[in-house]
Amino acid sequence: REPATFDPEGARHHMGIDPDGFRRIFDCIWHEVAKRRTLLDEAYEAGDLGRVALQAHTIKSSAASIGAQALSRAAAVVEQAARDKALGELAAAMVHFHAAKDTLSRLVGIV
């Protein structure tokens, strides 16, 4: 069985909060993830693998906290490729990361 792409209910239950509280937290974290995605892209374009790894690590943790498992896993692959200085793997990981981000955006209705 493939792991869930997005499990907001699981994240909400893990946090022990009501749906309204989760929505507020989700919105705040999603906004932060959006900023970090921009920083990740800028670091990647600049060839700064240390910053790529840092931004991917932060996105990985933030995405996991709101139940966005697929995005978290994709960010983990980006982080590892950047740390390993594996440029070919990193390029592929960035494509996969953006696909996961786009899928999640469609699921939550945010572009």
BELSULMO-V552988 format. One record per run of one state. SS is the DSSP state (a for helix, b for strand, c for the rest). FROM is the first residue (numbers start at 1). TO is the last residue. If there is no record, write none. Layout:
ss = {SS:SS}
from = {FROM:FROM}
to = {TO:TO}
This chain:
ss = {c:a:c:a:c:a:c:a:c:a:c}
from = {1:8:16:19:47:49:66:69:85:87:109}
to = {7:15:18:46:48:65:68:84:86:108:111}
